[in-house]
Amino acid sequence: MMRPPIARTTDPDTSYEAAEILNESGVRTTLMEQCLEFVQRFPGHTAGEIGDRTGLGHDRVWRRLSDLKNLGRVIQGPAKQWHGRAQVTWLPAEEQGRLI
């Protein structure tokens, strides 16, 4: 699976080092695959819900969902509440034409 850049041009060198480790170890790709599989099987959940249900945690999930969005694999759906805050839901990209 292709991966968009993690670190921004304004990030410190340590961010680039961490990104390289995450990419080379295969962890980033594995997390992206796990998130995509969940969204395909159970569309309409927030990153927080996905993080809770998979045990991956909110932060790890929303970063990989962002990667998947940049790759056109998932889209954002309507917002709903998670722990008292509004979060977008995530849907497979194939759902794009079905949204109103």
Buried (B, 14 or more C-beta within 10 A) or exposed (E): EEBEEBBEEEEEEEEBEBBEEBBEEEEBBEBBBBBBEBBBEEBEBBBBBBBBEBEBEBEBBBBBBBBBBEBEBBBEBEEEEBEEEEBBBBBBBEBEEEEE
